[in-house]
Amino acid sequence: MTSKPSSSQPLSGRRILVTRAEHQAGRLSHILASLGAEPVEVPAIRILPPDTYEPLDHALRTLSSYDWIILTSANTVNAMLSRIEQLGMVSPASQTGQAIYGPMPKIAAVGPSTAKAAARVRWNIDLMPDKYVAESLLEALGDKLRGQRVLLARSSRSRDVIPEALREQGVNLDVVEAYRTEIPEESLAQIRTLFGDGRPHGLAAATFTSSSTVDNFFKLMRASGLAFVPSTLPAISIGPITSKTLRDHAWEPSAEADPHSVDGLVDAVVRTLSR
């Protein structure tokens, strides 16, 4: 007889698919495990360097010439900080991460995970929206950036919502590629094991932390010869853009995180599987 989940471990015995990039999956998996779940990590995305560092390097070497930097993900921040260190723009002797590239511009961050990543070198966040999506960031910025020089570093696959809106405002905007993504080939075997018989094998729910993880999940499915939507499996989305991407693939999300963060995502998993 299977025991019911306790209040302290509401996900006891439930296998939860985690599609986040391998280097980022740890915190989500750890929280799920602390609630009794068995995280099943199948990275749908791998972070890679940009095709060329030249635009990013130029932007980093001239950071003090910008009025604002817009940070839209922790991956972007980590890519920028890694490159700053590689360029020798942070003193190795400094334990505080003191930068040597001059005064910092003001910084807008899309959410707390991005802000936490920026705190590694004591980058102060001047603006963060109440909801952690690009549209809310634009709303919070209003017309503050009109006529300003702004740096937007991002993934090669990012949406154009922010640059299009800012250029319409007359912002002097530099958009540079900080990193690119690819599908991890080693995830193909895991996908075949989990979905090869035409249904989700032993999974209670699937979590998605970005539109890219959704798109790449379906690329993994197709590359594995599996041309179906596992719609009987509850899909839990981190936010409205990720939810839209799920719907674009004909998979209606069972729940959406609120707030749009890892903690909110876990709460949504618990709510969904407690019904």
C-alpha positions as a Markdown table, in Angstrom:
| # | Residue | x | y | z |
|---|---|---|---|---|
| 1 | Met | 0.0 | 0.0 | 0.0 |
| 2 | Thr | 1.4 | 3.4 | -1.0 |
| 3 | Ser | 1.5 | 6.0 | 1.8 |
| 4 | Lys | 0.1 | 9.4 | 1.2 |
| 5 | Pro | 2.5 | 12.3 | 0.8 |
| 6 | Ser | 3.1 | 14.2 | 4.1 |
| 7 | Ser | 2.7 | 17.9 | 4.5 |
| 8 | Ser | 6.5 | 18.2 | 4.7 |
| 9 | Gln | 7.0 | 16.1 | 1.6 |
| 10 | Pro | 4.0 | 16.8 | -0.6 |
| 11 | Leu | 5.8 | 15.4 | -3.7 |
| 12 | Ser | 6.8 | 12.1 | -2.1 |
| 13 | Gly | 7.6 | 9.5 | -4.7 |
| 14 | Arg | 6.7 | 11.7 | -7.7 |
| 15 | Arg | 9.1 | 11.8 | -10.6 |
| 16 | Ile | 9.4 | 15.3 | -12.0 |
| 17 | Leu | 11.0 | 16.1 | -15.4 |
| 18 | Val | 13.6 | 18.9 | -15.1 |
| 19 | Thr | 14.5 | 20.3 | -18.5 |
| 20 | Arg | 16.7 | 23.1 | -17.4 |
| 21 | Ala | 20.3 | 23.4 | -18.5 |
| 22 | Glu | 22.6 | 21.1 | -16.6 |
| 23 | His | 24.5 | 23.8 | -14.8 |
| 24 | Gln | 21.3 | 25.4 | -13.7 |
| 25 | Ala | 19.2 | 22.4 | -12.8 |
| 26 | Gly | 20.7 | 21.9 | -9.4 |
| 27 | Arg | 18.6 | 24.3 | -7.3 |
| 28 | Leu | 15.3 | 23.3 | -8.9 |
| 29 | Ser | 16.2 | 19.6 | -8.5 |
| 30 | His | 17.3 | 20.2 | -4.9 |
| 31 | Ile | 14.1 | 21.9 | -3.9 |
| 32 | Leu | 12.0 | 19.2 | -5.6 |
| 33 | Ala | 14.0 | 16.5 | -3.8 |
| 34 | Ser | 13.6 | 18.2 | -0.5 |
| 35 | Leu | 9.8 | 17.9 | -1.0 |
| 36 | Gly | 10.1 | 14.2 | -1.6 |
| 37 | Ala | 10.2 | 14.2 | -5.4 |
| 38 | Glu | 12.6 | 12.3 | -7.7 |
| 39 | Pro | 13.9 | 14.9 | -10.1 |
| 40 | Val | 14.6 | 13.4 | -13.6 |
| 41 | Glu | 17.1 | 15.8 | -15.2 |
| 42 | Val | 17.0 | 15.8 | -19.0 |
| 43 | Pro | 18.7 | 19.0 | -20.1 |
| 44 | Ala | 16.9 | 20.5 | -23.1 |
| 45 | Ile | 19.5 | 23.2 | -23.5 |
| 46 | Arg | 23.2 | 23.7 | -23.3 |
| 47 | Ile | 24.9 | 27.1 | -23.0 |
| 48 | Leu | 27.8 | 27.8 | -25.4 |
| 49 | Pro | 30.0 | 30.8 | -26.1 |
| 50 | Pro | 28.9 | 33.2 | -28.9 |
| 51 | Asp | 30.1 | 32.6 | -32.4 |
| 52 | Thr | 32.4 | 35.6 | -32.0 |
| 53 | Tyr | 33.4 | 37.5 | -28.9 |
| 54 | Glu | 34.3 | 40.7 | -30.7 |
| 55 | Pro | 31.0 | 42.6 | -30.2 |
| 56 | Leu | 30.7 | 41.5 | -26.5 |
| 57 | Asp | 34.4 | 42.3 | -25.8 |
| 58 | His | 34.0 | 45.8 | -27.3 |
| 59 | Ala | 30.9 | 46.4 | -25.2 |
| 60 | Leu | 32.5 | 45.2 | -22.0 |
| 61 | Arg | 35.7 | 47.2 | -22.5 |
| 62 | Thr | 33.5 | 50.4 | -22.9 |
| 63 | Leu | 30.9 | 49.6 | -20.2 |
| 64 | Ser | 31.4 | 53.0 | -18.6 |
| 65 | Ser | 30.2 | 54.7 | -21.8 |
| 66 | Tyr | 26.7 | 53.3 | -21.4 |
| 67 | Asp | 24.0 | 55.0 | -19.4 |
| 68 | Trp | 22.1 | 51.7 | -18.7 |
| 69 | Ile | 22.7 | 47.9 | -19.0 |
| 70 | Ile | 19.6 | 45.7 | -19.4 |
| 71 | Leu | 20.1 | 42.1 | -18.0 |
| 72 | Thr | 17.4 | 39.6 | -19.0 |
| 73 | Ser | 18.7 | 36.4 | -17.6 |
| 74 | Ala | 21.2 | 34.9 | -15.2 |
| 75 | Asn | 22.8 | 33.1 | -18.2 |
| 76 | Thr | 23.6 | 36.5 | -19.7 |
| 77 | Val | 25.1 | 37.8 | -16.5 |
| 78 | Asn | 27.2 | 34.7 | -16.0 |
| 79 | Ala | 28.4 | 34.9 | -19.6 |
| 80 | Met | 29.3 | 38.6 | -19.2 |
| 81 | Leu | 31.1 | 38.0 | -15.9 |
| 82 | Ser | 33.0 | 35.0 | -17.3 |
| 83 | Arg | 34.2 | 37.1 | -20.2 |
| 84 | Ile | 35.1 | 40.1 | -18.0 |
| 85 | Glu | 37.4 | 37.7 | -16.0 |
| 86 | Gln | 38.9 | 36.2 | -19.1 |
| 87 | Leu | 39.7 | 39.7 | -20.4 |
| 88 | Gly | 41.5 | 40.6 | -17.1 |
| 89 | Met | 39.0 | 43.3 | -16.3 |
| 90 | Val | 38.6 | 42.2 | -12.6 |
| 91 | Ser | 41.6 | 42.4 | -10.4 |
| 92 | Pro | 42.6 | 38.8 | -9.3 |
| 93 | Ala | 43.8 | 40.2 | -6.0 |
| 94 | Ser | 40.4 | 41.6 | -5.1 |
| 95 | Gln | 38.2 | 39.3 | -3.1 |
| 96 | Thr | 35.2 | 41.6 | -3.6 |
| 97 | Gly | 35.1 | 41.4 | -7.4 |
| 98 | Gln | 36.1 | 45.0 | -7.7 |
| 99 | Ala | 36.0 | 45.8 | -11.4 |
| 100 | Ile | 38.6 | 48.0 | -13.2 |
| 101 | Tyr | 36.6 | 49.1 | -16.2 |
| 102 | Gly | 35.4 | 52.4 | -14.8 |
| 103 | Pro | 32.1 | 53.7 | -13.4 |
| 104 | Met | 29.1 | 51.3 | -13.8 |
| 105 | Pro | 26.0 | 52.3 | -15.7 |
| 106 | Lys | 22.6 | 51.9 | -14.1 |
| 107 | Ile | 21.3 | 48.4 | -14.4 |
| 108 | Ala | 17.8 | 47.0 | -15.1 |
| 109 | Ala | 17.3 | 43.3 | -14.3 |
| 110 | Val | 14.4 | 41.2 | -15.4 |
| 111 | Gly | 14.1 | 39.3 | -12.1 |
| 112 | Pro | 15.7 | 38.2 | -8.8 |
| 113 | Ser | 17.7 | 35.3 | -10.3 |
| 114 | Thr | 19.3 | 37.7 | -12.7 |
| 115 | Ala | 19.9 | 40.2 | -9.9 |
| 116 | Lys | 21.5 | 37.5 | -7.7 |
| 117 | Ala | 23.9 | 36.6 | -10.5 |
| 118 | Ala | 24.9 | 40.3 | -10.9 |
| 119 | Ala | 25.6 | 40.5 | -7.2 |
| 120 | Arg | 28.7 | 38.3 | -7.7 |
| 121 | Val | 30.6 | 41.4 | -8.6 |
| 122 | Arg | 28.5 | 43.8 | -6.6 |
| 123 | Trp | 26.6 | 45.2 | -9.6 |
| 124 | Asn | 23.8 | 47.2 | -8.0 |
| 125 | Ile | 20.3 | 46.7 | -9.6 |
| 126 | Asp | 18.6 | 50.1 | -10.1 |
| 127 | Leu | 15.3 | 48.7 | -11.5 |
| 128 | Met | 13.5 | 45.4 | -11.4 |
| 129 | Pro | 9.8 | 44.8 | -12.4 |
| 130 | Asp | 7.2 | 43.2 | -10.2 |
| 131 | Lys | 6.7 | 40.4 | -12.8 |
| 132 | Tyr | 9.7 | 38.8 | -14.2 |
| 133 | Val | 9.2 | 39.0 | -18.0 |
| 134 | Ala | 10.4 | 41.3 | -20.7 |
| 135 | Glu | 7.1 | 43.1 | -21.2 |
| 136 | Ser | 7.0 | 44.0 | -17.5 |
| 137 | Leu | 10.6 | 45.2 | -17.6 |
| 138 | Leu | 9.7 | 47.5 | -20.4 |
| 139 | Glu | 6.6 | 48.8 | -18.5 |
| 140 | Ala | 8.8 | 49.5 | -15.4 |
| 141 | Leu | 11.4 | 51.3 | -17.5 |
| 142 | Gly | 8.7 | 53.5 | -19.2 |
| 143 | Asp | 10.5 | 56.3 | -21.1 |
| 144 | Lys | 13.5 | 56.5 | -18.7 |
| 145 | Leu | 15.9 | 55.3 | -21.5 |
| 146 | Arg | 14.8 | 57.8 | -24.1 |
| 147 | Gly | 17.9 | 59.3 | -25.7 |
| 148 | Gln | 20.2 | 57.2 | -23.5 |
| 149 | Arg | 23.0 | 54.8 | -24.6 |
| 150 | Val | 22.0 | 51.3 | -23.5 |
| 151 | Leu | 23.6 | 47.9 | -23.7 |
| 152 | Leu | 21.5 | 44.7 | -24.1 |
| 153 | Ala | 23.5 | 41.5 | -24.0 |
| 154 | Arg | 21.5 | 38.4 | -24.6 |
| 155 | Ser | 21.2 | 34.9 | -26.1 |
| 156 | Ser | 21.4 | 34.5 | -29.9 |
| 157 | Arg | 17.8 | 33.2 | -29.7 |
| 158 | Ser | 16.2 | 35.9 | -27.6 |
| 159 | Arg | 12.9 | 37.5 | -28.5 |
| 160 | Asp | 13.1 | 41.0 | -30.1 |
| 161 | Val | 10.5 | 42.5 | -27.8 |
| 162 | Ile | 12.9 | 44.7 | -25.8 |
| 163 | Pro | 15.1 | 46.0 | -28.7 |
| 164 | Glu | 12.1 | 46.8 | -30.9 |
| 165 | Ala | 10.3 | 48.7 | -28.2 |
| 166 | Leu | 13.4 | 50.6 | -27.1 |
| 167 | Arg | 14.4 | 51.6 | -30.7 |
| 168 | Glu | 10.9 | 53.0 | -31.2 |
| 169 | Gln | 11.6 | 55.2 | -28.2 |
| 170 | Gly | 14.7 | 56.6 | -29.8 |
| 171 | Val | 17.1 | 54.7 | -27.5 |
| 172 | Asn | 20.7 | 54.4 | -28.7 |
| 173 | Leu | 20.8 | 50.6 | -28.2 |
| 174 | Asp | 23.6 | 48.2 | -28.7 |
| 175 | Val | 22.5 | 44.5 | -28.8 |
| 176 | Val | 25.3 | 42.0 | -28.4 |
| 177 | Glu | 25.3 | 38.2 | -28.3 |
| 178 | Ala | 26.6 | 37.0 | -24.9 |
| 179 | Tyr | 26.0 | 33.2 | -25.5 |
| 180 | Arg | 24.2 | 30.8 | -27.7 |
| 181 | Thr | 22.4 | 27.5 | -27.0 |
| 182 | Glu | 22.2 | 24.0 | -28.5 |
| 183 | Ile | 20.4 | 20.7 | -27.8 |
| 184 | Pro | 22.5 | 18.3 | -25.7 |
| 185 | Glu | 22.8 | 15.1 | -27.8 |
| 186 | Glu | 23.2 | 13.0 | -24.7 |
| 187 | Ser | 19.6 | 13.8 | -23.7 |
| 188 | Leu | 18.3 | 11.9 | -26.8 |
| 189 | Ala | 18.7 | 8.5 | -25.1 |
| 190 | Gln | 16.9 | 9.8 | -22.0 |
| 191 | Ile | 14.0 | 11.1 | -24.0 |
| 192 | Arg | 13.7 | 7.7 | -25.8 |
| 193 | Thr | 13.6 | 5.9 | -22.5 |
| 194 | Leu | 11.0 | 8.2 | -21.0 |
| 195 | Phe | 8.7 | 8.6 | -24.0 |
| 196 | Gly | 9.7 | 5.8 | -26.4 |
| 197 | Asp | 6.5 | 3.8 | -25.9 |
| 198 | Gly | 4.3 | 6.7 | -26.8 |
| 199 | Arg | 3.5 | 7.9 | -23.3 |
| 200 | Pro | 5.4 | 9.5 | -20.4 |
| 201 | His | 7.1 | 6.7 | -18.6 |
| 202 | Gly | 6.6 | 7.0 | -14.8 |
| 203 | Leu | 6.6 | 10.8 | -14.8 |
| 204 | Ala | 4.2 | 12.9 | -12.7 |
| 205 | Ala | 4.9 | 16.3 | -14.3 |
| 206 | Ala | 7.3 | 18.2 | -16.5 |
| 207 | Thr | 8.8 | 21.6 | -15.7 |
| 208 | Phe | 9.9 | 24.3 | -18.2 |
| 209 | Thr | 11.9 | 27.3 | -17.2 |
| 210 | Ser | 12.1 | 29.1 | -20.6 |
| 211 | Ser | 10.7 | 29.1 | -24.1 |
| 212 | Ser | 14.0 | 27.7 | -25.3 |
| 213 | Thr | 13.6 | 24.6 | -23.0 |
| 214 | Val | 10.2 | 24.0 | -24.6 |
| 215 | Asp | 11.3 | 24.4 | -28.1 |
| 216 | Asn | 14.4 | 22.2 | -27.5 |
| 217 | Phe | 12.3 | 19.6 | -25.7 |
| 218 | Phe | 10.3 | 19.1 | -28.9 |
| 219 | Lys | 13.4 | 19.1 | -31.0 |
| 220 | Leu | 14.7 | 16.3 | -28.8 |
| 221 | Met | 11.4 | 14.5 | -29.3 |
| 222 | Arg | 11.6 | 14.8 | -33.1 |
| 223 | Ala | 15.3 | 13.8 | -33.2 |
| 224 | Ser | 14.4 | 10.7 | -31.2 |
| 225 | Gly | 11.7 | 9.8 | -33.7 |
| 226 | Leu | 8.9 | 10.7 | -31.4 |
| 227 | Ala | 6.4 | 12.9 | -33.2 |
| 228 | Phe | 3.7 | 13.4 | -30.5 |
| 229 | Val | 2.8 | 15.8 | -27.7 |
| 230 | Pro | 2.8 | 14.2 | -24.3 |
| 231 | Ser | -0.4 | 16.1 | -23.4 |
| 232 | Thr | -1.4 | 13.7 | -20.7 |
| 233 | Leu | 1.6 | 14.8 | -18.7 |
| 234 | Pro | 1.1 | 18.0 | -16.7 |
| 235 | Ala | 3.4 | 20.7 | -18.0 |
| 236 | Ile | 4.3 | 23.4 | -15.4 |
| 237 | Ser | 5.6 | 26.7 | -16.9 |
| 238 | Ile | 7.7 | 29.3 | -15.2 |
| 239 | Gly | 5.9 | 32.2 | -16.8 |
| 240 | Pro | 3.5 | 33.5 | -19.5 |
| 241 | Ile | 6.1 | 33.5 | -22.4 |
| 242 | Thr | 7.0 | 29.9 | -21.6 |
| 243 | Ser | 3.3 | 29.0 | -21.4 |
| 244 | Lys | 2.7 | 30.6 | -24.8 |
| 245 | Thr | 5.4 | 28.5 | -26.3 |
| 246 | Leu | 3.9 | 25.3 | -24.8 |
| 247 | Arg | 0.6 | 26.3 | -26.4 |
| 248 | Asp | 2.3 | 26.9 | -29.7 |
| 249 | His | 3.3 | 23.2 | -29.5 |
| 250 | Ala | -0.3 | 22.2 | -28.7 |
| 251 | Trp | 0.5 | 21.4 | -25.0 |
| 252 | Glu | -1.7 | 23.3 | -22.6 |
| 253 | Pro | 0.2 | 24.1 | -19.4 |
| 254 | Ser | -1.4 | 22.7 | -16.3 |
| 255 | Ala | -0.1 | 25.5 | -14.2 |
| 256 | Glu | 2.1 | 28.7 | -14.4 |
| 257 | Ala | 4.4 | 29.9 | -11.7 |
| 258 | Asp | 3.5 | 33.0 | -9.8 |
| 259 | Pro | 5.9 | 34.6 | -9.1 |
| 260 | His | 7.8 | 33.6 | -12.2 |
| 261 | Ser | 10.8 | 32.1 | -10.4 |
| 262 | Val | 12.2 | 28.7 | -9.5 |
| 263 | Asp | 10.4 | 28.9 | -6.1 |
| 264 | Gly | 7.1 | 29.8 | -7.8 |
| 265 | Leu | 7.6 | 26.9 | -10.2 |
| 266 | Val | 8.0 | 24.5 | -7.4 |
| 267 | Asp | 4.9 | 25.9 | -5.7 |
| 268 | Ala | 3.0 | 25.4 | -9.0 |
| 269 | Val | 4.2 | 21.8 | -9.2 |
| 270 | Val | 3.0 | 21.1 | -5.6 |
| 271 | Arg | -0.4 | 22.7 | -6.3 |
| 272 | Thr | -0.9 | 20.8 | -9.5 |
| 273 | Leu | 0.0 | 17.4 | -8.1 |
| 274 | Ser | -2.0 | 18.0 | -4.9 |
| 275 | Arg | -5.3 | 18.3 | -6.7 |
